[in-house]
Amino acid sequence: MNEQFRVFATCDIGEALHLLRNKGYEVEVYPQPEPPPKALVVEKVRAGIDGLITTLRDKIDAEVFEAGKGTLKVVAQYAVGFDNINRADANRYRIPFTNTADVLTEATAEFAFFLMGAVARKLWSAEHLTRENKWGYWHPYLPFLGDEVTGKTIAIIGTGRIGLAMIKKCTGFDMNILCYDPAYQNEAYVRKIQEVLNLRHAHGISPERNWIKYVFSIEDAIRHADYVSVHVPLLREGESPAPTYHLFNERTLRMMKPTAFLINTSRGPVVDEAALAQALKENWIAGAALDVYEEEPLPAGSLLRDPAIEDRCRLYPHFASAGRITRLSTDPNKGMAGRCVQGLIDVLEGNYGGDPAEMPYVVNKEAFGK
């Protein structure tokens, strides 16, 4: 390759950057663990870089695209989500941006399942009991009991890639599964899962015949569930006929069973945190586990940090995809890092006939369609 492309990465994504350097790219990486100031990103773009590697922490909008007018060719997002990138601005400046969908599907679903078990079985409380040397006796139900996952009913809200992966994991725990998705119902997948559930029972693997089905409203899903796991994109009013902003609010949280648990690994603003804190404090629901928040990092004054609910509210640092292979593998079919740099390479090197609309990792294909 004759041309030397210049790339700035707002964080170190590991060995995948060496793939670019080995191709002759000039790669500069912001060295600190926290995100760079936006002014620095604008400065680097204005200096004439060809590609920008970003994360959800970086606000990419018209200011950035204007700074790169005539030189910036691609923004490669190291994430599935792209709430930080103004799509309309990207389209107006005709800058393709990519993401890393698919490769973190299993890791995120796995983490959601682990969250469910952690909050239900009171692992945090149990470990504190042990570490604080308060475990002085054995008793059948004191000081507390957790709730089983096996054999319970879960509502999967959103049956995209991660929702379907979560369904697959729940199958192995003999769970009954309620599915709700206003946009698309994957009935073929649900039929296949039911076949698996039937076989497990027929061969004596599962003592009872479990079931899975779609329901027509979120109310039907959450009213009957012991666990509610959220896997929807963030859609605000005007962006979709079925917006998801504050989908879980006072009204919907009050619909849940008082013994039910809420798990959110999707997008923070899908849950009204003030309403959730109230729900936990007043025992509308039994517990919640969150990996995403309305504001990240979670503010020190967040209502979710209230000591009164800490035993029933598990809080994690947007950590669901944080598996070694998922985050850092250079293989674009396995790792976010590999897929991120491959999306950047596709644009800069003109793969797929140089048409961003044909490139698999480009998100805003509509800006380049014929």
Secondary structure, 3 states (H helix, E strand, C coil): CCCCCEEEECCCCCCHHHHHHHCCCEEEECCCCCCCCHHHHHHHHHCCCCEEEECCCCCECHHHHHHCCCCCCEEEECCCCCCCECHHHHHHCCCCEECCCCCCHHHHHHHHHHHHHHHHCCHHHHHHHHHCCCCCCCCCCCCCCCCCCCCCEEEEECCCHHHHHHHHHHHCCCCEEEEECCCCCCHHHHHHHHHHHHHHHHCCCCCCCCCEEECCCHHHHHCCCCEEEECCCCCCECCECCCCCCCECHHHHHHCCCCCEEEECCCHHHECHHHHHHHHHCCCCCEEEECCCCCCCCCCCCHHHCHHHCCCEEECCCCCCCCHHHHHCCCCCCCHHHHHHHHHHHHHCCCHHHCHHHCCCECCHHHCCC
